[in-house]
Amino acid sequence: MTTQPSIMIGTDFSRASSYAVSRGRLMAEQLGWRMVATHVVRATHSSTADRDVATAAALEELKSTVGGNGLVPTRLVCVGTPHEELVRAAESEGAHVIVVGVHQSGHAIELLLLGSTAERVVRSGHCAVLVARISPTRLHRVVLVPVDLGETTQRLLARAEELFPEAKLVVVHCLGSGDAHRSHDAAEEQLDALTASLRLDPERCTLQIATASDPRRRILELARQHDADVIALGTHARHGLKRMLLGSTAEYVVRHAACDVLVVPP
């Protein structure tokens, strides 16, 4: 296993996944990390010969669509269940983040990369997953980081700073409307302590306490107000069947945000 950080990009060669490829390339160039482009061939072929033909064709497609600008990516073609192979490849390649795209169907945004791969990668991945929804014409400039001030907050902030080193970080904690007066000062002190412990640059880090009866919708409102390019969210430890659910806030934001979404596991 390599020790050099890498960015894993899942592609099915669709327009949606082209956003993931372009975003992953921009991030790899900025961070100086390896870029690993991966396509998974489903194990549905009637013969080994047919599978080999499909694998070879996918590799040629990767060579023609992924690369450029002096960046020499690693190209992988795996055979199996897409989300399982993508997560497995990410672990093998030492990926710090997996980048996947989304397809839009009518008015409902469905997480569908190679079927429902994007959604399953977000739920089962052991590293951060970036869902690329907007056309990546530039680096991310504003990152909204909603925090619950729990044990996963420090990891989330550290990952956001690592992956978006030149972006402005808007760190926000949402209070329930009934707790605003009682908890505002305490939450503000916790936020200050967290950012100080991580030595976040105050010139690029804004702290905000927001009141919200529905934190999910409030997060989306704040993303629009700050013109955020990406929302960075943390999830809590889950095992077994509970791992199938991200939690209501993360699930809602991933499905309904108009910008990119980074999901960071505990």
N, C-alpha and C positions, 0 to 999 in steps of 0.2 A: 504493500500500500504506500502510495506517495504521501509525503508530508507537506508538499506545497499546496496551499489552498486552491480550490477550484470552484468554478460555477458550472453546475449541471443544467443543461437546457434540454427540455423534452420537446420534440417536434413531430408532427404528423404531416408536415409540408403544406399545411393549410395557411390561409391568410392570418387566421388567429394565432397560429403558432409562429408565424413570421414576426409577430410583435415580440414574442418571447425570445426568438433568436436575436433580433436587433437589440433588445434591452440587455440580454446577456452579454452581447458583444461590447456594448458601451460600458457596462460595469466591469468586464474583464480588462478592458483597456485602461480604465480609470484606476483600478485596484492593482493591476499588474498580476492578476491571477490567471491560472489556466482556464480555458473555456472547453468544456466537454459537451459536444452536441450528440444527443442520443435519440435514436428512433427504435421503436419496438415493433417487430413483426409478430403478429398474433400467430399462435401455434394452432392454426386451423387447416394447414395444408395436408393434402391426401398422401403426399410422398415426401421423402427427404429431398429428392431432386427439386420438387416444386418449392420447398422451403428455401433451399440454397439459391434458387433463381430469385426469389423474393428478397432474400437477404442481400444478394449482390446488387440488385436494382436499387434497394434502399441506400446502400453505401454509396453508389454513384450519385444518387440524388443528394445525399449529404455533402458530397464533395463539391457539387455544383451550386448548392444554395447556402452553405455555411462557410464563412471565412471572409477574407478580404481585409483591406486596410492594414496589411502587414501582420495580422493576427493569424497564427497557425493553430487551429483548434484540434483537439482530439475528437475523432468521430467514432461513435460506437453504434453497432446494430445488434440488438438483443432479440431473442425469440422467447415469447411467453405471454403472460398477462401484463399489459402495459404498465399499470401503476406499481405492481410488485417489482418488475424488472427495473423501472426507473429509480425507485427507492433503493433497490439493491445496488445498482450501478453507482448511485450517489455515495453510498457508504464505501464502496470499493475504491472510488476515485478521491475520497477525502473531501467531498463537496461541502462547502459551508452554506450553500444556498442552492435550491432547485428553482428554476424559472420555467413556468408553464403559461400557456395562453388560454383564452376562453373563447367560446363561440357564443354569438348572440342569436336567439331565436325569437322573432317577433318582439314583443315588449318584455319578455322574461329573459333574464340573463341566466344561461345554464352553464355550469362548469363542465365543459365537455371537450377534453383533449383526448383523442383516441377513445371515443365513447364518453365515459365519465371519469377519465383518468385524472384530470386536474383536481377534481373534488376529492378523489381517493388519495392522491398524493398529499394534499393538504392535511387530510385526516391521519394518514399513516406514516408520513415522513418523519425522520428523526432529526432532520436539520431544518433550517428556515426555508420556507417556500414563498416565492414571489409570484403572485398571480398578475401577469402583465395584461392590462386591459386597454391602455392608451397607446397611441402611436408614439414610439420612442424616438422623437426627433432631437432630444437633448437629454443630458443627465437630469436626474431628479433634483429639484431645487428646494422644495418644501416637503418635509415629512411630518405628518401628524402622528403623534405617539400617545394614544390613550393608555393610561396606567391605572391599576387598581391599588397600587401601593402594597401589594402582597409580595410573597417571596420570589415571584418570577419577574418583578419589575426591573430589577437591576440587570438581569440577563437581557431583557428586551431592549433597554436603553443602550447597553453595550453593543448589541448586535446592530441596532439602528445606526449608531455612530460609526461602526466598522464598515457597514455596507454603503452608507451614504456620507462619505467624509467631507463633502463640500456643501451639503445641503443644510438649510435651516431646520432645526428640530423644534417643533411646537409640542411640548409635553403637557398633556391635559389630564386632569383627574375630575371625573364627574361625580357630583354629590347628589343624593336624592333631595328633592325639594324640601322635605321636612327636616333634613339634617344640615342645611346650608349654614345657618348661624352657629350651630353647635360645633361643626366639624371643620369649618373653613380654615381657621388659624392652624389647627393641628395638621391638616392635610398640606397646607402651605409649608409648614416646617419640615414635614417628611419629604416633600418634593425638593426643597432646598438641600436637605441632608443627602439625598440620593444623588443629585447632580454634582454636589461637592465631592462625594466619595468617588464618583467616576471621573472627576476633573473635566467635566464638560465645559467647553468654551462658552462663557456667558454671552459672547458676541453672536453666537449662532444658535443659542438655545433659549427659547421663550417658555416660561412656565405659566400655566393657566389653571384656575379652579373654575369649573363650570357647574351650574345647577341644571339638573335634568330629571324629568319624570320618566323619560325613556332614554337611557344612555345610548342605545343603538342608533336612534334617529338623531340624537344630539351629536354623535360622532360624525355622521354624514353631513350635518349642517356645518359643523366646525371645519370639516375638510373643504367644503365649498367656500366658507368665509375666508379661510387662509390660502385659498387657491392651491391646496396640497396636490402634489403629484402622486403621493403614495401615503397610505395609512399603514402603520406598523402596529400589529396586535400580538399579544402574548396569549398562550393557552395554558391550562393547568394540566397536571399529570392525570392521565387516564389509562385504564387497563381494560382488557377484554372488550365487552360490549360497549362500555362507556367511551372507548377510544373511537367509536363510530360517530360520536358527536363532538363538535368543536366547542359547544357551549352557545347559548342563544345569541350573545353579543357578537362573537367572532363569526358565527355562521351567517348572521344577518348582514354584517358589514362586507364579508367576502362576496356575498351574493348581490348586494345592492349598491356598492360603492361605484362611483363614476370614474374613479382613478385606480391606479395599481394598489394592490394590497399585499403586505408582507405579513406572514403568519410565522411566529417564532414559538417553537415548542419549549417546554420547561427543561 
